[in-house]
Each structure stands twice: as C-alpha cells, then as structure tokens.
Amino acid sequence: MHSDRQSLAPTMTNDLGLAISAFLGGATPWLEAIIVILVAIIAGLHPGVAVASGASGNLLTVAVAAWSGERIVRWWRRRRGGEVVAEERGGRARRVLERWGLPALAVVN
C-alpha cells in the first residue's frame, strides 16, 4: 500500500503544477484561456481540470479589471471635478444598447 502512494505522488505533483500553470496562464492578459487549456490537456492534465483552471484564471483577471476599472473611473471623475463629458459621450451608445440591444451596438460602433 505504501508503494502505491509513492508511485502516485509524482503524478499528483505534476498535475497540481499543470493546474496552477493553467490557472496562471489563463490569468495572463493576452494569453487566451483556450490556448492555455489546450496546452494543459496536451501536457497531460485531465480536460476537466484544465478547463476549470484556465477558465477560472481568465475570469479572475476579468473581475479584477472590471473592479479596478470602475474605481479608476470614479477617481478620475472626482479628480476632474465631476465633469459630465464622459457620460454625454457614451449617451448615444447607451441609448442604442437600451433600445436595440448588444447586436445593434456592435453594428453602430
């Protein structure tokens, strides 16, 4: 029984390393999660673990970017004295989005 554990240890360590690499690769900007997932699967990681690691890394990056972007916009507006120029500028896009939806916004822009 003890020898079975020893034979599984390198495999588990390798899989954990691949999963962490897929997570970090998915979190890396400009490195698409699809590429990272494919490389992780080719390297021998289970497809489910590869997808979960790569996608969660990518989603984490998007969440951090959205959160920090919102904070930066608020800081910038406070710094500039609360000007409405940015809101007026996106007014047309907001109206198109509300009336026609995302496909129309993609065509207009």
Secondary structure, 3 states (H helix, E strand, C coil): CHHHHHHHHHHHHHHHHHHHHHHHHHHCCCCCHHHHHHHHHHCCCCHHHHHHHHHHHHHHHHHHHHHHHHHHHHHHHHHCCCCCHHHHHCHHHHHHHHHHCHHHHHHHC
